[in-house]
Amino acid sequence: MAKRGGFPGNMPGNMNNLVKQAQKMQRQMEEAQKELEEKEITATAGGGAVEVTVSGKKEITKVKLSQEVVDPDDIEMLEDLIMAATNEALRQLEEFSQSSMAKITGGMGGFGGLGGMF
């Protein structure tokens, strides 16, 4: 009697396992995305004179300036410090995001090396 509806080499079982693994990975990625969106990262510049907080959605949620950094005669320095703190916060957020995804995918990039398919 021939096997019904399958591939040689017990492929249906392997396919079911792959589907289950993909579903599990998808749930983990959804959880990681939710965690990332709720994450806030704060970075400073100028020895703490400027503090910028960004959300996991890459939105600036807070800017804090020390009084001593506010010099009407040197607006450029203040602008540079704000930019530096913002860029550092965004860099840390990206690092956190990549680290979170690497935990799920095993550091293979994408879904087990499938790259941009998902």
KAVENFEN-V927873 format. One record per residue. N is the residue number from 1. RES is the residue in three letters. BURIAL is # if it has 24 or more other C-alpha atoms within 12 Angstrom, else .. Layout:
BEGIN
n:N res:RES burial:BURIAL
n:N res:RES burial:BURIAL
END
This chain:
BEGIN
n:1 res:MET burial:.
n:2 res:ALA burial:.
n:3 res:LYS burial:.
n:4 res:ARG burial:.
n:5 res:GLY burial:.
n:6 res:GLY burial:.
n:7 res:PHE burial:.
n:8 res:PRO burial:.
n:9 res:GLY burial:.
n:10 res:ASN burial:.
n:11 res:MET burial:.
n:12 res:PRO burial:.
n:13 res:GLY burial:.
n:14 res:ASN burial:.
n:15 res:MET burial:.
n:16 res:ASN burial:.
n:17 res:ASN burial:.
n:18 res:LEU burial:.
n:19 res:VAL burial:.
n:20 res:LYS burial:.
n:21 res:GLN burial:.
n:22 res:ALA burial:.
n:23 res:GLN burial:.
n:24 res:LYS burial:.
n:25 res:MET burial:#
n:26 res:GLN burial:.
n:27 res:ARG burial:.
n:28 res:GLN burial:.
n:29 res:MET burial:#
n:30 res:GLU burial:.
n:31 res:GLU burial:.
n:32 res:ALA burial:#
n:33 res:GLN burial:.
n:34 res:LYS burial:.
n:35 res:GLU burial:.
n:36 res:LEU burial:#
n:37 res:GLU burial:.
n:38 res:GLU burial:.
n:39 res:LYS burial:#
n:40 res:GLU burial:#
n:41 res:ILE burial:#
n:42 res:THR burial:#
n:43 res:ALA burial:#
n:44 res:THR burial:#
n:45 res:ALA burial:#
n:46 res:GLY burial:.
n:47 res:GLY burial:.
n:48 res:GLY burial:.
n:49 res:ALA burial:#
n:50 res:VAL burial:#
n:51 res:GLU burial:#
n:52 res:VAL burial:#
n:53 res:THR burial:#
n:54 res:VAL burial:#
n:55 res:SER burial:#
n:56 res:GLY burial:#
n:57 res:LYS burial:.
n:58 res:LYS burial:#
n:59 res:GLU burial:.
n:60 res:ILE burial:#
n:61 res:THR burial:.
n:62 res:LYS burial:.
n:63 res:VAL burial:#
n:64 res:LYS burial:#
n:65 res:LEU burial:#
n:66 res:SER burial:.
n:67 res:GLN burial:.
n:68 res:GLU burial:.
n:69 res:VAL burial:#
n:70 res:VAL burial:.
n:71 res:ASP burial:.
n:72 res:PRO burial:.
n:73 res:ASP burial:.
n:74 res:ASP burial:.
n:75 res:ILE burial:.
n:76 res:GLU burial:.
n:77 res:MET burial:.
n:78 res:LEU burial:#
n:79 res:GLU burial:.
n:80 res:ASP burial:.
n:81 res:LEU burial:#
n:82 res:ILE burial:#
n:83 res:MET burial:#
n:84 res:ALA burial:#
n:85 res:ALA burial:#
n:86 res:THR burial:#
n:87 res:ASN burial:#
n:88 res:GLU burial:#
n:89 res:ALA burial:#
n:90 res:LEU burial:#
n:91 res:ARG burial:.
n:92 res:GLN burial:#
n:93 res:LEU burial:#
n:94 res:GLU burial:#
n:95 res:GLU burial:.
n:96 res:PHE burial:#
n:97 res:SER burial:#
n:98 res:GLN burial:.
n:99 res:SER burial:.
n:100 res:SER burial:#
n:101 res:MET burial:#
n:102 res:ALA burial:.
n:103 res:LYS burial:.
n:104 res:ILE burial:#
n:105 res:THR burial:#
n:106 res:GLY burial:.
n:107 res:GLY burial:.
n:108 res:MET burial:.
n:109 res:GLY burial:.
n:110 res:GLY burial:.
n:111 res:PHE burial:#
n:112 res:GLY burial:.
n:113 res:GLY burial:.
n:114 res:LEU burial:.
n:115 res:GLY burial:.
n:116 res:GLY burial:.
n:117 res:MET burial:.
n:118 res:PHE burial:.
END
